[in-house]
Amino acid sequence: MVVMIGGAVVCDAGITAILTSIIHNRDQQSGENSRRIQCTNKYMSTCGVSEDTQIRLLDYYRYDDTELGNINENEILADLPSALREEVIRHFCYDALRRSELVNDFSDGAVGSLVKMMEPYLAIPNENLSVINEDCDNMFVLKRGQVKCIDSSGYENFLPLGTLIGHIATSSTHALVGFPSKVLEINVLNGQGFRTKYINPYIIFTLGSTSVRSSVKKNNNWREQILIKTASKEVKKIFVTVRSWKNGQQHDTIGSSEVQMNMDSTENSFKVVIRDTTGKSAGIISLSLIFRNMRRHEVLDTHERTAVALEYCHLYCLSRCKFEELKRYFELSNSDSNLNRLLYHSTGQPLHKADVNANFNDLCEEKHRACNIDHSKTDNNQSSNFIAEGGNHFPITPM
């Protein structure tokens, strides 16, 4: 009996201590948030910051404190071992990079090296991720949030999650297939039969490597017109995926279907049965599809697009400079000579031959020390697993 009473007291004390710690941590975080807002308000009022900027800044703090819970994704990823960090970023970015024409000549290992270099990025509402006729120094993979894309003709569409954003991505598509000359006009007429638990559904249409999405359907009005501009001379099939939008969460996939086009008809009408992963019907979408020539006001004069964040958007970012540097290395790595792989600094200035030899020896010695291998027994080709960038050496995934 005494033992039971003692155990109960100890257990109760432990639970009390845990609850006290949780409450203390919440109070401390709440105090820090309040102090941050007070200091910011004082600073903005002292410096005469515009009221619009003040509102936007305080809205960001609200988002950070309530929606994100003061979680800093950069800090979390920095605390992870490199293998786990790469696995997390790979989950969101690898497929987007792999299916892009930008990396057609890259091996899977080379794409994996790009993934390792990507960093989390938070875009604020109305931020321009890219602008037509303006320099775009980064490319992004959309992880979460709504981004609107506007082409040079003024046509707007929403980008699905996992889309690669930036001029460098659209330029690679243009270099491969040229400007689009055809349009697939998709008219969404109706949607029915979807279960009520799938709130806020939206549709993703995929034609080749191009994907666009509809607006989020918050009522029974599904009517919408969506255009996919393409350089293809014919369209045999498109893929239709219906998902459920959830703020701050992974979107549920309701189901998908494949639509076969009849090229002998100018207009195709379908009742598309959307099937879930078990093959059962999850709902029906009525579509009208028209494949036609591009009209005069739809013609593009540049591959560039303006991408605007409509809300707080979470993305992964890779600088154009890092991409070009890695691409240049992979091109040089095809050379039979190890020296040719280290001919230039990242600044573009040629290395002196003595510097090349010194860097080459340093690379070999550094790799031997890491692997605990005798230098005399190691082939010099092992240095191909390293990049020399401005005197800094770091490993990459072999091609």
N, C-alpha and C positions, 0 to 999 in steps of 0.2 A: 504493500500500500504506500509506504513511504517513497519507494522507488518510483511508483507511478505518479505520485504527487510531484516529486522532484522533476521527473521528465516533463510533466505538463507545464511546470513553471518555466523550465529552461526553453521549451518549445514556444511558449507564449512570449517569452522575452525575446527570442530570436525573430519571431514574426513582427513583434512591435518594433524591433531595431530595423528590420528591412523596410517596413512601412514608413518609419521616421526618415530613413535615408532617401526613399523615393520622394517623399513630400519636400524634404530639404533640397534635393536636386532640382525639383520643379520650381520651388520658390527662388532658388539661386538663378536659374535660367530666366525666370520671369523678371527678376530684378535686373539682370544684365540686359534683357530686351528693352525694358522700360528706360534704363539709363541710356542705352544707345539711341533710342528715339528722342529722348530729351536733349541729348548732346547735338544730335543732327538738327533738330528744330532750332536750337539756339544758334548753331553755326549758320544755317540758311537764312534766318532772320537778320543776323549780324551782317552777312555778306550781300544781302539784297537779292537772293536767288528768286527767280520768277515763281509765281504761285503754281503754274502748271508743272514745273520741275519738282517742286515740293510735294505735290500730290503724287506724282509718279514714284518719287523716292520712298515716300511713306507707304505707298501701295506695295513696293518691293519688300519692305520690312514686314508688312503684314503677310505677304506670301511666304517669306522665309521663316517667319515665326510660327505661322499656323499651318500652312500647306506642307512645308518641308520639315517642320519641327526642328529647325536650326541644324539640319543634317547637311554637311558639306561633302559632296560626292568626291571632290578631289582629295580631301583628307582621308576618306574611307579607302579609296583606291591606293593611295600612297602607303597606307598601313598594311596592305595585302602583299604577300609574296608575289614576285613578278609573274609566276605561272598562273596564279589565281587572278591577278589583275588582267592579264592577257585573256583569260577565259571569259571574264565578265564583258570586256569590250568586244571580244570576238563574237559573243552572242548577239550583239546589236549591230555590229558593223561589217562583219565578214561577208555575209551574203550580198549586202548593198554594194560593196566594192567588187566582189567576184563577178556579178552579172553586168557590171558597167563596161562599156567599150573602152573606158580609160585604161583598164588593166588587161586587155585582151592578150597582150604578149607576156604577161607576168605568170610565173608558176604559182601554185598554191602557197608555196613557202614564201615567195616574194610578197604576195598579198598579206600573208601573216605578219611579215615585217612592217607593212604599212599599218596594220591594226595596232601593233605595239606602240606606234608613234602617235596615236590619236589620244586626244585629251577631252574631258567633259567640258561643255560650254552651255551657259544659260543665256538664252535670248529673251529680252524684255518685250512687252507688247509694242507693236509698231516699229520694231527694229528691222532694218534692211540687212538681210544676210548677203544679198547680192543685188546690184543695180545695173541696168543696161547702160553701156558706154562708160562705166566706171570700173576702176581696177578692183579685182576680187582676189585678195591674198590668201583666202582659205577655202577649203571645201568642207562640207558638213554632212553628217548622216543624222536624219531626223529620228530621234528616239521617242519623244513624247511632246504633244502639243499640236496646234493647228498652224500651218504655214500656207499662205496663198502665193501662187506663182502667176506672174503676168508676163506674157511674151510681147514682142515688139509691135504686134498688131493691136494690142490692148486686151486680148482675150485672157480671162482669169480662170484658174482652176485650183482646187485644193490638192495638196501633196499627201500621199499615203505615208504612214510610218515606214521607216527604212529607206526613204528616198535619198539619193546622193544629190546635194545642192552645191552649186557653184559654177562659174564660167568654165573652169578647167574640165568639168564633167561634160557639159553641153558641147564644148569645143571638140572633144574626142568623138562624140556621136556625129557631129557635123562633118568632121574630117572623114569619117567612115562612109556615111550614107548621103551626105549633102542636105540641102534644105528640103523640108517636106513639100509635097505637091498635091497630096490627097488628104481628105478628111473623113474620119469615121464619126458620123453624127449619131450619138446615142440619146434617145428620148426615153426617159424612165416615166412610165405611165401610171403604174400602180404596184403596190406590194401588199400581200395578204397572207394570212395563215401563220405568221410568226408568233411565237409564244410571248406572252406579256413579260416574262422575266428578262427578255432581251430588250432592254430599253435603249432608246437612242441608236437605232441601227443606221449603218451607212454602207455604201456599196463601193467596192474597188474593181475597176475594169483594167485588165492587162492585155495589151496588144504587143507581142514581141517583148522587147525590153522596156517598154513604156507602160507606166501604171499611173492612173489618175483615180481620184475618188469623188464621190458625191458629197453633198452637204450632209450633216447629221440630221436624221429624220426624227424630230421631236413630237410629231403629230401624225395623223393619217394621210397627210398630203405628201406623196412621193414624187410628184411631177417635177421633172428637172431635165434640162438639156445639157449634155456634156460632149465636148469635142476632143477627139484625139487626132492630132496632126501627124502624118506619117509620110515617109518617102517610099513606102511599099506600093507596088502597083496593084496588088490585090490583097484581100483579107480573107483567109479561110476560116479562122476561128478566133474567138476571144475568150478569156477566162473571167468569170464573175465570182467575186467573193463578197459575202455579207458578214460584217462584224458589228459588234455592239460597243459603242463608245462609253468608256468609263474614265472619269477625270481622276488622274493620279494613279491609275491602275493599268495592268495589262488588259488590252481589249480582248473580249471573247470573240472567237471565230464561230459564227452561227452555222455557216455552211458555204459550199461553193458549187460551181457548175461550169461546164464548157459549152459554148454556143458555136455551132457550125453555121457559117455564112453561105448563102446561095448567091454566087456571083452573077447568075443569069437574071436576077431580079434587082431592080433599083432600090427597093425597100423590103426589108425583112422584118416581120413581126413575130415575136416569140412570147410564149408564157414559159419562163425559165423556172424549172423546179430546182430550188436550192437544197442540196442534200448535206446532212451532217456527216461526221466521221464514221457513223455506223451505216450510212447509205440510206437512212430514212429521210423523208421529206421534212425540211425545217420551215418551208414557206415557198411562195411563188411570187416572182417579179415579172411584170408585163413590160416588154421592151419593144421599141421600134428602132431598127438600125438602118442607116443609110450611108453607103460608101460612095463618095462623090469627089469631083475635082474641087480644089481649093478656090474659093471666091476671091475677088480682087482685094477686098478689105481684110481678108484673112492671111494674105501673103506676108511672110517674114522677111526682114532685111538683115537680121543678125541672129546668130544662135544663142545670144545671151538672153537671160531672163532676170526679171526682178523678183526676188523672194522676200516676202514680208511675214514676220511672226505676228499672228493675230492675238496671241496670249503668251504667257510664260512658256517657253519651249525649251526642252532639254535635248541637246544634240551632242555629237562627238565631232571634234574639229581636228583637221590636219592642215598645216600650212602648206601653201604652194611650194615654198622654198624647200621644205623637208621632202616633199614628194619628188620634186625635180632632182634633188641631190641623190635620193635613193634610186630613182630611175636611171640616172647617169651612171651610178655604180653598177647596176645590173647590166647596163649596156657594155661597160668596160670589162665586166667580169667574164664576158664571152671570149676575151683575148687569151691566147695561150701563154702570154707572158705575165707573170705576177707584177712586174714593174708597171705595166700599162694600166693596171687596176688602181694605181696610186699616183697618177700623173698630176693631179690637180688638187689644190685646196678647195674647200667649199666656196671660197671667194672667187674662184675661177682663175686665179693666178697659178701659172705652172710652177711645180716644185723643181728645185735644182736636183740634179741626179744624186748628189751626196745626201741631200735631205731625204730623197726617196729611199735610198739604201738604208739610211738610219731608221726611218719609219718602219721599213720592212723588217729590219732586225728586231726593233722594239716589239713589233706585233708578234713575231715568232717567240721571243723570250717571254712576253706576257702570257701567251697562250700555253706555253710549256709550263710555266710556273703554276697556272691555274689548274692544269690537268696532271701536274706532278709527273711529267714525261721528260726523259733525258733528251736534251736538245740534239745530240748527235744522231739519235735514232728516229727523229721526227721529220717527215717530209715537209718541205716548205709550202706545199699547196694548202696546208692547214690554215695559213694566213688568209685564205679566201673567205673565211667565216667572219672576218672583221671588216669594218669600214674605217678608213682614216678620214676624219672630217675636221679640218682646221687643227690638226694635231691631237684630236680626241679619238679614242678607239672604243668602239662598242660592238657587241656581237649582233649578228643578224641570222635569220633563218636561212639555211642553205637552199638554193634553187634546185 
